[in-house]
Amino acid sequence: MTVAQTEKAKTKLKIEGRPGQTSPWLASPTVIFLFAVIGIPLAITVIYSLLDRAKIGMGVVWTFNPKAYKDLFVIENLDGTTGLDTRYLKVMWNSFKYSGITTIVTIVLSIPIAMWIATRAESKRNILVAAVTLPFWISILIRTYGLRQIIDDNGPIGWIMHKVGDANYHIIYTPIATVIGLIYVFLPFMILPIYASAERFDFRYAEAAYDLGAKRWTVFRRIVIPAIRPGIYAGIALVFIPALGSFLQSDMLGGGKTNMIANVIALNFGQARNWPFGCALSVFLILITLLFVWIIRKLGARTGTEVKLI
Amino acid sequence: MSSTIAIAPKRRRLVNLRNFRGFRFISWSVLAFLYLPLLHVVIYSFNSSRIATIWESFSTRWYVKTLHNTDIQRALKNSLQVAFVATIFSTLFAVLAALGLVRMKRAGKTISWALIGAPLIIAEIVLAVGTLAFFIAAGIPLGKPGMMIAHTAFCIPFALLPINARLSQLEAAPFEAAADLGANEAQILRRITIPLLAPAIVAGALLAFAISIDDFITSFFIAGPGSTTLPVYIFGMIRSTVTPEVDAISTLLLLFSGIVLISSYVLNRRRR
């Protein structure tokens, strides 16, 4: 009797998993909620990008029209002829350029700091990791504002630039300011994953290579870099993707000129009131994001590491 | 003895490979770069000048002005209301998701994770304008209720992070013991799982709160007139003439975020 019950209990456990593990259906409210609040808006974005813009005011008219995508590349001249429209190609190129530079600079800065933190004593290490993590939780708006005050013509950096250099040289409201802003905001996103890899690195490998006659730089290039590569890949994804879709840095530091994709999207949902065009740019941004996530996953898989974004 | 020295390769200066040259300097420079702008905000919040970038003398006049500014009070109230509701619901959704996802099968798990992670991967502006279009199409009025819904959605992944981490660390023993003693699923959940997850749930809730209270882009698009949140109000201040009042309110917000984060950190420490 007891044996039979135990047997029955065992089979039941096998079906339902470990004790304490609840039914997968518990996740359904969350999934349904997110489908409604994330899934539907994304679907609407795709649908609206293929519709006509409203004649007056904001919104769309329910007639199929792929004009928004055509408008990304083609300009209609006043005399009825059409030509290549480079305005938005330039915006896309700028976004790629700024995000690319940001990614490269953050990698170059993050490898030393991640390695340095990883080689400190544990108590010091915890404080340093907290110091790098803290900005992550501070409002990007306030951080960008703080940076703006620093590089402003009347701020410390602007003042130094005036004193030592050309008085007509301004950082604020230039593309360079935008890039500095992106580096500033996204730097912790690069440091942390690289640190996570560096912390696990066994320095005996570096010592072994050194004992076998490798130079410092060779040790760094051939031993250290490959070991922290998964962290670098994760960092690239965590910096490049949000940088590509960033809005505040080019708005507040770049002088409010619509020089990145997000600014043009905002403009078309604001003053310009061209929702289909804004949606087409959103779709473009989503596709680039997905493509990039895929590439990073592939790169990670090739080096035998799973790149986890969440 | 001497022969060993002779055949050994030319011995280089003994070096500590843990210290690469220049790394310390770069590290301190990077940390300075991360914190100087924030320090500038805090210092210049005590500036008596009317112009935010030009230092005049020490004064707390902008704090007095900030604390008496009814627009800021209203914006703060809106921010807190949205953040409280978003925190409660996103934490609840995160707990349910964490518990359910453990046992979910492949396809369901992939789709669920994609939806949960979407706010972390897709540009916020894309989701913000998509949500704006959705609310208008569905007739949901712009304002606080809409913001509460949208904030709940993007807070879920942040609330989920500590809860999921904690759940994966739990050992099987207490659950098996409870099951052996005849506890049913609901009892195990209520008496074992939830108490063990409690610190992580509170930590997740605090993270969700910090994310919601700082949000700018989503609120900017769906706040609508009359329910401006604090970051949206600050953005407006920055757009017009910038007085040290921006620095004062930013410093207060920094202080507030700091308190929330330290609480979350302490809770996380205690569970170890």
Interface residues (C-beta under 8 A of the other chain):
Chain A: L13 E16 G17 R18 P19 G20 Q21 T22 S23 P24 W25 L26 A27 S28 P29 T30 V31 F33 L34 F35 V37 I38 G39 I40 P41 L42 I44 T45 Y48 M58 G59 L109 P112 I113 M115 W116 I117 T119 L128 A130 A131 V132 L134 P135 W137 I138 S139 I140 L141 I142 R143 Y145 G146 L147 R148 Q149 I150 D152 D153 N154 G155 P156 Y184 L187 P188 I191 F203 A206 E207 Y210 G213 R216 V219 F220 I241 P242 L244 G245 S246 F247 L248 M252 A262 I265 A266 F269 W275 G278 C279 S282 L285 I286 T289 V293 L309 I310
Chain B: P9 V15 L17 R18 N19 F20 R21 G22 F23 R24 I26 S27 V30 L31 F33 L34 Y35 L36 P37 L38 H40 V41 Y44 I51 A52 T53 I54 F93 A94 L96 A97 L99 G100 L101 V102 R103 M104 K105 G108 I111 S112 W113 L115 I116 G117 A118 P119 L120 I121 I122 A123 E124 I125 V126 L127 V129 G130 T131 L132 A133 F134 I136 A137 I149 A150 T152 A153 I156 P157 L161 L170 A172 P174 F175 E176 A178 A179 E185 I188 L189 I192 T193 L207 A210 D214 F216 I217 F221 P231 I234 F235 I238 V246 D247 S250 L253 L254 S257 L261 Y265
